[in-house]
Amino acid sequence: RFSASGAITAEEQEQRVLYTNVLEYEQDHDWPKLWKANMKKNPEDATLVSELVSYLLSRSDHPVVKLLRKHQYCVYNKLYPIVSKAGPPQSPALSVRSSCSTHSLHQETHRNLTRTMGSVVGGQSCSTDASLSPSLSQDLNTNYDEEDEEREEPQVPATVDRENSFEDLEQFLTQLDWALPHGSNPDLTCNTPMQLEQDESHVEEQETRALKEHLKAIVKDIHIAIDQLLSLCLLSFECLNTAASKDLCLASIEEAFFTPLWSPLVALFRNVHRERELTFEKSMKLYQDASPGDVGVPLKLFPQDPTALQGSYPYESAVQELKLLFRDCCPQRKLDCIVRTLRLICACAEDYRCLHEVDPTPKTAAIGADDLLPILSFVALRCESPQLVSECAALEEFIHEG
């Protein structure tokens, strides 16, 4: 299966090791043989395929699940140092005490991430002790130390009283004599406000560029991880190597992979797209009382009489559906939510057009692509969540074309 005429690459060698682990696992367990026999009898049964993949992902000792956990740890360890130091985008009016903002956010984020990483992976509940955290579990170290001896997992630093540290520093600085030495030139020792502003702008640009590169690297790692997991699944169960079964298998893998990681992942997206979120927030405030016509929706596609909606507003059902997008932690489920939102928009547009027309059975569709965009813009503005910008940016990265 893995024969090669020349020297094998590191990737091929890793694949050999993983497949060897799968063969050794199947020698010690009977359930893979039973599932393969059932799949051979019903190769086109989509329900059976989903049940097989779900059962596979619930077996924590299977090489596929171990590889899944390994990749999750790698991604988490790259996300944690960033999202633990930076909060989500805030309006300029909001402020946090500088002496404790980073410390408190670090503690709160660590608690949230640890709780999140203790969620269900492949149908099996993971306890907090075994959840993804900077200190990896003993089981993971046992299985992968041989492969990654050159990698050293970051250790959690000892707890420091940040509040007292800032107070001591402030007290020390106030005791210093800040008078300029005799004969010194103030222009050489102090930067002008314009220079300071330029320096701050340059630092912000460098930080933004570094965040984008870090996010780009993490997205690449996730795509590689998903591809490896899918390949190992297909190697473990060749009966899944059909177009329909592969799609179902990929959907199950993505849900298991993203569910505990989505919260810190979208936090990084929000930091990268901070300015875009703030711009969108300004637009939401500007159009918070606007009607669909104010954003370009044709008059025939929303009722002119407010009493016709009985206290609600146009396309409210689509807005409520779109708000559910933030509850899901898997790109495919979020995409399904957007599809349901679009269908509700079309249904509402059909009802609103019937209010303006005498013929109750129109022969053409109520809206086309040109009408859908302004309606969707109105729904997004009414959603009143700047995070929608970063969620869509993340979906662009992780939704497969076609």
N, C-alpha and C positions, 0 to 999 in steps of 0.2 A: 504493500500500500504506500509506503513512504520511501521506496527505493529510489536512489539517485545515482546517476552515472558519475558525477563529480562530487566535490566537497559540498556538504549541506550547510545551509545558513543557520544562524542562531534561531531564527523563527521556526524553521523546519525541525530543528533539534528540540525546541520547546514543544512543538506539536507532537513529536514522537513520544516525549515523556508523558504528556497529558493523555495520549491515547493508550499508552502502556498502563497508566493509572486506571483508566476506564476498564481495560481488559482484566486487570487484577481485581477490580471491584466486582465485576460481573462473575468472576470465579467464586467469590465469597458470598454472593447474594443471588437469590432466585427471582426476585421481582422483575428485573429487566427482561429475563427470558419469557416470563408470563405476559408482560406487556407487549413484547414483540410478537408473540403468538396471536394475541388479540388483534393487534394492528394488521397482521397478515390476513386475518379473516375479514376485517372491515377496513380496508385501506382508505376508503373515501369518507369515513365517518368523522366529521369535523368535531363533534362532541367528544369522541374518544381521543382525538389528538389533543384537545385542550386539557382533558383530564390527565393524559399521560404527562404533558409538560408541567402541569400543576403538581402532580405527584413527584416528578423528578426534582422540581425546585423545593419541595418540602423535605427532601432527604439531605440533611446537613452534612452527611459523610460522603456524599457523591462528589467526584472530582469536578463536575460542572458547578455545583454550589460552592465548593471551595474556591474555584477560580473566580466565581462571582463575588464572593466576599473579599478576596484578595484585591480585585480591581476597585471595589467600593472603598476599601481602606486607602488605597493609593490616591483616589480622587478626593476623598475626605481630607486626607492629610495635606493636600495642596489647597483645599478650600478654607480649612479652619484658620490658618494664620491671617488670612485676608479678612474674612467676614467677622472674625472675632474682634477686629480692631476698627471696623468701620460700620456705621449704622446705615439704614436706608436713607434715601434722599429726603431732606426736610425743607420746608419753606424757610425763607430767610427770617421770618418772624419768630421761628422756634429756636431756642437756644438751650444749651446744656452747660452746666458748670464744668469748666475745663479741668479742674483738679480731680474730678471723679468720673468724668464721662467715659473715658476709655476703660477704666477699671470696672465700672459697673456694667458696661456693655459687654466686656469680656466674660464676666461671670454669667450674665443673663444668656448670652449667645451660647456659651458652653453648655449650660443647663438645657437650653432648647434643642441644641444639636444632639446632645446625648440622648435626650428623650426621643427625638425624631429617629435616630439611628437604632433605637430599640423597637422599631415598628416591625410589621410582618414582612418577611422576605420569603417569597415563594410559598406562602400559606403557612409558614412556621413562625411562631412568635419568638423573637430574640429578646432575652432579658437585658436589663441595663448593664449588667456586668459584662455581657458578651457583645454589647452594642459597639458601633464604630466610635472610637475615641482615639486621642493621640497615643494612648497606651494600648497596644494591640493585645488581643486575647492570647492566652497560652497555646490554645489549639492552633491558631493561625501560625504562630511562630514555629510550632512543632512541624507543621506541614511544609512551610516555605522557607525556612532558614537555609536549607541546603541550596535552594535555587537563588536566593538573594542575600548571600552572606555579605556582599559589598554594600548592601543597603542597611542603614541604621535608622530605626524609627525614632522620631523626636521624642524626647522625654518632657514631661510636664514640669516646668520650673517650680521651685519652691515658692509658696505663697509669700508675698511681700505686702507689708502694710503700705499701700500706695498713698493713702491719705496723709499719713505721718511723713512719708518721704517728701511729698510736695511741701508740707508745712516746714520741714527742716530746711529744705532748699530755699524757700522764701525767706526764712529767718536769717539764713546765712548771707543771702544777697543783700538784705537790708543793712547788714553791718559793714558792708564794704564802702569804701570812700570812692564815690563815682566822680569826684572832681578831676578835671583834666590836668595832666602834668603841665608845669610851667613851660610856656613857649610852644606847646603843641598846637597843631592846626586842626580846628574842628572839622574842616572839610575832608581831612584825611582819616579821621577816626569815626565819623558818622555818615551813614548813607542818607541821601535826600529821600523824601517821601516818594518821589517818582522812581528812584532807583529801587527802593524797597518794594514798590508795587510791581516793577518789572521782574525783580527776583522772585517774588511770590508767584507771579504768573508763569515764570519759567519752571518753577518747582511743580506747580499744578499740572503743567503740560507733561512734564517728565513722569509724574505719578499716573496720569491718565494713560499715557503711552505704555507704561509698565503694566498697568491693570489690564489693558486690552491684550497685550502679549501673553499675560498670565492666563486670561480667559481663553484665548485662542489655543494655548497649549492644553488646557484642561478639556476643551471641546474635542480636540484631536484624540486625547487619551480615551475619552468616553466612546468615540466612534470605534477606535481600535478594540476596546474592551467588548463592546457589543458584537463586533464581527468575530472575535475569538470565541465568545460564549456561544454564538450561533453555530460556528463551525464545530465546536466540541459537541454540541447537542446533536448535530447531524451525524457526526462520527459515532456517537454513542447509540443513536437510533436511526439507522439508514432509512427506515420506513417514513421518516419525516422529511426526506429529501424530495419533496414535490412542491410545486408552486404554492398551492393552497395551504399545505401543512407548514411550509416554511414561514409563511406570513403569520399563521397562528402562533408558531413557536417564537418568532421574533417579538410579537406583541406581548407574550407572557414574560419573555426575558427582559424587555424594556420596563415593564411594570415592576418586576422584582428589583431591577437595578436602580430605577429612578426614585421609587417611593421614599426610601430613607435619605436620599441625597438632594431632592428637589429644593427643599427649603434653603440650605446653604448655597446651592447652585444659583437659584434665582436671586439670592442676596448679592452675589458677585455680579450678576447681570445688572442689578439695580445700581450698583456702584459705578459700573462702566457707563451706563446710560442715564446717569444722574441728571445731566442737563436736559436731555430729551424729556424725562419725566417732569421736571419742573416747568418746562415749556407747555407740556400737555396739561399740567395742573392749572396754569394760567388760562388756557383755553377753556377748561371746564368751568372755571369761575366766571369767565366772560360770557359763556353761553348757558349758564345754569338755568336761566329763565327763558331761554330762546325757544321758539317753535320750530318744527321741522322745516318750515318754509325759510327760516333764517339761514339754514345751512344748505339750501339748494334743493330741498325735496319738493317735487311738483305738488301743486295744490290739490290735485285729484287723489293724492296718495296719503292724505291725512284729513280728518274731519275739521271743518272750520268752526263748528259749534262745540265749545268745550263741554256742554251739558250732554252731548251724545256719548261721551266716554264715562259718564257717571262717576265723576270724581278722580279718575285716573288720568294719565297722559298718553299721547300716541306712542305705540310700540312698547308699552310698559312690559308686556309679557316677554318680549325679546331682551329687554334690559335686565329683567330678573334672571333670565336664563344665562346671560353672559356673566353675571356676577358669580354664578356657580363655578366658573372656570377656575377661580382661585382655590377651590376646595380640592381639586384633583392634583395629583403629584406625578402624573405620567403624561408625556407629550401626546400620545395617541388619544387618551381620554379627554385632554384639553381640546384637541382637534375635533373630537366628536361633539363637544359642547359648542364649539363655534358653528359646526354644521347645523345643530339643532337651533341655534340662534338665527341663522340665515333662513331656515325653514319657517320659523315663527315670523320673521320679517315679511316673508312672502305671503304667509297666511293673513297677517294683519293688513298688508297692502291690498290684498284681494278684498277683504271686508270693507276697507275704507273706500275703495273704488266703487263698490256696490252702493255706497251711500250717495254717490254723485251721479250714478247712471240708473236709467229706468229699466234696462234689460238686466234681469237678475242672473242670467247665465251668459256671461261674456265668453267670446270665442277665442280670445287671445290672452296671453299671460299679463298679469297686472303690471309687472315691472320687468325691465331689462337690466343689463349690466350698468348702463349709465344712471339708472335710477337707484340701483342698489347701493352704490358707493356713498351718496349723501345720506341715505337712510342709515347705513351702517355707521357713518360718522356721528350722526345724531344719537344712535344707541350707545356708542362708545363714550360720548360726552356725558350722557345721562348715567352711565355706569359709575362715574365719580370715583375712579380708582386709577391714579397715575401708574401703579404697578403694571397695568395692562400693557404699557409700552415695553417693559422688560420681558413680560411673559411672551409677547409676540416675537420679540427678538430671539428668545430661547427656542420657541417653536420653529423658527426659520432654520435654526442650527440642527435640530434633532428630528424633524419630520422628514421621512424619506420621500423623495419625488416619485410620483406614480403610485 
